[in-house]
Amino acid sequence: MRTVIFDLDGTLADTSADLIAAANACFRGIGAGDLLDPVADALTAFHGGRAMLRLGFSRLGAVSEAEVDRQYPLLLTAYEEGIDRETRLYPGAVEAVESLRAAGFATGICTNKPERLAEILMARLGVRGLFDSLVGADTLPVRKPDPAPYRLSVERAGGALGRSMLVGDTDTDRKTATAAGVPVALVTFGPAGRGVADFAPEATFDAFHELPLLAEKLIG
């Protein structure tokens, strides 16, 4: 079966504000105040919790990996508490996924968000049923850009690797697709904007209504 696998953060949903809020809760907890900006630092948010913590600590003058490790579980707790406070699906995402499924594509999610949190968020947004698989950062011992999570997401969706593609928004997604030997389409409506073209994806798109036709072209 033809399969389209989606990244989550920055691709299906704009989760940046809630991610930044969770990191800032950690920084306030050590008396440093809000070190990250929900707009200016959105791209870092899409690279994960540890990336946000490292950026914040760098603004204090030094990055201690031990402190990053100590704060990370606190960040996850804070994030779960406000996981859908500001998060919204990007316009047209639901309709695009529904169109793909109606055309006979399987759909899944491969994210570097912890699986449990990804499951909670998709359920809260009311769209978990639109995806045949969900593989998170901790589903396997490795995460993207290692190709194993992508391959598992295709397998669990009932698809075939050779007739699949990844939809994402970062260089991590480009590298994942390359490692898996599949095409990638990167969105231009995330924080990186049209800069994603620098990652040399097979395609980019500006709005979700373009995706079904693009998938037909890329994987037939």
Order of alpha helices (4+ residues) and beta strands (2+ residues): beta-beta-alpha-alpha-alpha-alpha-beta-alpha-beta-alpha-beta-alpha-beta-alpha-beta-beta-alpha
